[in-house]
């Protein structure tokens, strides 16, 4: 249902396209986060592209989670933007972007502003 990796201190989570994420799916992803982060609280990029939806119980698990310092949601249109808004009040700071590079930079705390 998901794939999670860590690249240079950044967690990257993909959900299977067409999936409707439920609470057990999120809990399974959290096990991967715990394993990969080795006790550190890392930033994460979460790909929402192609998701069919997120169950309310899964949303609660995500909102209550504190395994990441910030979450950049990457999507590709209005449906993904709505899904990201559904998760916007997580304990972690969140951002929605359609640009992978902008999402990764923000998650790492790198400003794209000049000046």
C-alpha positions as CSV (number, residue, x, y, z in Angstrom):
1,X,0.0,0.0,0.0
2,X,3.0,2.3,0.5
3,X,6.7,2.8,0.0
4,X,8.9,4.8,2.4
5,X,12.5,5.7,2.0
6,X,15.0,8.1,3.6
7,X,17.3,10.2,1.4
8,X,19.8,12.5,3.1
9,X,17.7,13.0,6.2
10,X,14.4,13.4,4.3
11,X,11.7,10.8,4.6
12,X,9.8,10.2,1.3
13,X,6.4,8.4,1.4
14,X,4.5,7.2,-1.7
15,X,1.0,5.6,-1.5
16,X,-0.1,3.1,-4.2
17,X,-2.0,4.9,-6.9
18,X,-5.8,4.4,-6.6
19,X,-5.5,3.5,-2.9
20,X,-8.0,4.7,-0.3
21,X,-5.7,5.1,2.8
22,X,-7.1,3.8,6.1
23,X,-5.8,3.8,9.7
24,X,-4.0,0.5,9.5
25,X,-2.2,1.8,6.3
26,X,-1.0,4.9,8.2
27,X,0.1,2.9,11.2
28,X,2.1,0.6,8.9
29,X,3.7,3.6,7.3
30,X,4.6,4.9,10.8
31,X,6.4,1.7,11.6
32,X,8.5,2.3,8.5
33,X,9.1,5.9,9.7
34,X,10.2,4.8,13.1
35,X,12.6,2.2,11.6
36,X,14.1,4.6,9.1
37,X,14.4,7.6,11.3
38,X,16.4,5.8,14.0
39,X,14.9,7.9,16.8
40,X,15.2,11.3,15.0
41,X,12.3,13.5,14.0
42,X,12.8,14.1,10.3
43,X,11.0,16.1,7.7
44,X,8.9,14.2,5.2
45,X,7.6,14.5,1.6
46,X,4.4,12.6,1.1
47,X,3.1,12.0,-2.4
48,X,-0.7,12.2,-2.7
49,X,-0.8,11.8,-6.5
50,X,-3.3,9.2,-7.6
51,X,-4.9,8.5,-4.2
52,X,-8.6,7.7,-4.2
53,X,-9.0,9.1,-0.7
54,X,-8.1,9.1,3.0
55,X,-10.5,7.6,5.5
56,X,-11.5,9.9,8.5
57,X,-9.8,7.4,10.9
58,X,-6.6,7.6,8.9
59,X,-6.8,11.4,9.0
60,X,-7.0,11.3,12.8
61,X,-3.9,9.1,13.0
62,X,-2.0,11.5,10.7
63,X,-3.2,14.6,12.6
64,X,-2.2,13.1,16.0
65,X,1.2,11.8,14.7
66,X,4.4,13.4,15.8
67,X,7.0,11.3,14.0
68,X,7.9,14.1,11.5
69,X,9.1,17.7,11.9
70,X,7.2,18.9,8.9
71,X,5.3,17.3,6.0
72,X,5.3,18.6,2.4
73,X,2.4,17.0,0.5
74,X,3.1,16.7,-3.3
75,X,0.1,16.5,-5.6
76,X,-0.9,17.2,-9.1
77,X,-4.3,18.9,-9.1
78,X,-7.4,20.0,-7.2
79,X,-8.2,16.5,-5.8
80,X,-4.7,16.2,-4.3
81,X,-4.9,19.8,-3.0
82,X,-8.2,18.9,-1.2
83,X,-6.6,15.8,0.3
84,X,-3.7,17.9,1.6
85,X,-6.1,20.4,3.1
86,X,-7.9,17.5,4.8
87,X,-4.5,16.9,6.5
88,X,-3.4,20.5,7.0
89,X,-3.9,20.6,10.8
90,X,-1.4,18.0,11.7
91,X,1.0,18.4,14.6
92,X,3.7,18.8,12.1
93,X,3.9,21.9,9.9
94,X,2.5,21.2,6.5
95,X,2.7,22.5,2.9
96,X,1.1,21.5,-0.4
97,X,3.0,21.8,-3.6
98,X,2.8,20.5,-7.1
99,X,6.6,20.9,-7.4
100,X,8.7,18.1,-6.0
101,X,11.8,20.3,-5.8
102,X,9.9,23.0,-3.9
103,X,8.4,20.5,-1.6
104,X,11.7,18.9,-0.8
105,X,13.4,22.3,-0.3
106,X,10.6,23.5,2.1
107,X,10.6,20.2,4.0
108,X,14.4,20.6,4.5
109,X,13.8,24.2,5.7
110,X,15.6,25.7,2.7
111,X,14.1,29.0,1.6
112,X,13.6,29.6,-2.1
113,X,13.4,33.4,-1.5
114,X,16.1,35.7,-2.8
115,X,16.8,38.5,-0.5
